[in-house]
Amino acid sequence: MAGSGEVLLEVDGGVAVVTLNAPDRRNALTPGMATELIATFDEVDARADVGALVIRAVGKSFCAGGDIATLTSAGRDPAAPDAFEGMGQIYDSFYRLGQVRVPTVAAVRGSAVGAGMNMLLAADLRIVARDARLLCGFLRRGMHPGGGHFVILSRLIGREAAAAMALFGEEINGDKAVELGLAWESVDDAAVEDRALELAARVAADPELARIAVGNFRKEVVNGAVGWDVAMQSERPAQMWSMRRSAG
């Protein structure tokens, strides 16, 4: 597909496979890459033959979060129009994944940090490598979490585990992720993508039904005391403050 090549799309047997392809920076998200992701998800939604989506990554990391250069630049003046819009694109990329009209599976190998955690949390289901490294990481960077992180994490693993990870910096592997309910299955690194594709192909066999079912699944199951959209906005002023403080 057109673009930088940092986001790839393949469709096979009704399954759309979206690949993060910026291994040189561990698939850290820039505004440009985020814009390509959003356009890719739009393309998937426009195809009636697609019944499921798998998001995966090239290299040793699923996603290292927001690109350091982007965060540093935005931190100088987070409220500046360009910085605000750029960070908004990063938020919107994983939020858009959460709105894709077909069931979604994250195939997670290597590390996922910060916004990378948000990306995998946005999917309907997660298959992770046993030796995956899952870390919220915002506070370690001196940043308040963003993108509705508290909501989308706690709705999977509950208050106590969310506090341990998001506030106290606990890192977990794939086996612990399954134990907490953050992932469905942990497998060997080499088997992650095949297992994710196997599950996706099963639901993609009937694309029309898959779209209707996942829409109702999200309405009936994926709800918290505060909606994700509300949490994204309520977290943003605190994150902007933390970014500007760090840059100073």
Summary of the structure (lengths in Angstrom):
residues: 248
radius of gyration: 16.9
end to end distance: 40.0
largest distance: 53.4
contacts: 889
relative contact order: 0.15
helix: 54%
strand: 17%
